[in-house]
Amino acid sequence: MQLANFNITGVHFVETMEFCPQCKSIMVPKDGMMVCRRCSYKMPKTAGGAMVSKTEQLERVVPVLEQESAGLPTTNAKCPECGNNLAYWWLRQLRSADESEVRFFRCTKCSKTWREYD
């Protein structure tokens, strides 16, 4: 099993949000002004609208499962290829919604995949 590191950054805005009067996009503070990212419209910041931003970085370790069948449930099903009696299984809705799902099986020994219908 491999481990992958991910940095997650969150930005939080508190109090008021300004919207562009021309294109209705969110305005962001820049150089003492509120600037629209879409159309570049500029307007002065409002007096009572103090904006606070906070950035957090969280380091997370996420396991990467290398096997394709890892995490799938197993059941007793005889493989038509090698005769093994243990297989992974999952369901998929392949036909219209009023018909039953299709059960897929994958042999734990030879990785042969087959399906069964109701």
C-alpha positions, 0 to 999 in steps of 0.5 A: 500500500502506498501513501500519498500526501495532500495539502488542503487549503481553505479560504474563509471570508467573514462579514460582507460580500460585494457583488459586481453591479455590471456582471453580478460576479463576486468582487475581491479586495485588491490594493484597497479597492474591490475588483471584479475578477470577470469584468475588472470593474473597480469600486472602493471598499465599503466603510463597514465591510471589513473582510477577514480572510483565513488560510489553513493548510492541512496535511493529510495522508491518504492510502492508495490501494494498488489492487483493482479489486481491493475493497470489494466484497467477496462471495462463494461463486465458482469461477468458470475458468479455473474452478476457484470458489471465491470471487469479488462481486459488484452490481451495475444497472446496465439496462433500463431502471425497471429491470434488475441490476447485473451482478458481476464477479471477478475470480480472486485467483485468476481475475476472470470476470463474468456476469449473472442476470436475474 
